Amino acid sequence: MKEIIMLHQSKNSSWYKSWNKRSLGLNLVGFMIIAILTSVFTVFFDIVMIKIGYIYLYFVMIFLMMVTYFFIIYLKTKGTALFFFGINGIIGIPIELILEWQIENTLKSPWGAVYWALIYIAYGLSIDLSMWLFKPANNERRAVLISSFISSIMFILLSIVALTTFYKESLSLPEVDDFLRYGYFLIPYSIIQGVVGSFIGWYFAKYLLERRHFTKTPNQINNIINIKTRGDKNIE
């Protein structure tokens, strides 16, 4: 039994690749995409739509999962989601302090900004840990779908905890009220959207990886021909 467990662990570890300059650069691109998505949706729902704030999470879920799982599958680096959401959370600390503490004064304390960063770190961990636990080396698609289902639920639960504990009279705030009021419909909707987004990200990453694997440069084709020609001559 112990040998079987060790075999599964080694197989799962072999699926992941080490970080390098290329993966770091691409993960930075992924981080920027996540940052842009959260910024655009926050501005639209909190400013354009007038103070319905964090309800945007229900609608951005499909894009967050799509981008995150695309990079996880394409790069296969451990901690990709933590990298994306952790940095976003840390960068958001001064923004939360200025907007939510100094200008609007809705946070109970300035520590609320730090707590939000921890929530974002937990977002990332929920994806990375669930993905690792369900062993993508055994069945990649299954791991992605189950992981995204669990992490979508965790995103919502963590957000409810934050919205109901970090703010003054939180339950009377419009953005908190709206987040919970429409939850009976939007919570299952966003979970489904999260799973759909992860599947799209997985499928697109697999497509690019397969295309990259089968696409050969002229030099690679010439090398293959030369090797085959030398092999034929040796047989003769």
Helices and strands as residue ranges (DSSP letters): H 2-15, H 21-43, I 44-48, G 53-55, H 56-75, H 80-96, I 97-103, H 111-133, H 140-165, G 170-172, H 174-181, H 183-214, H 218-235
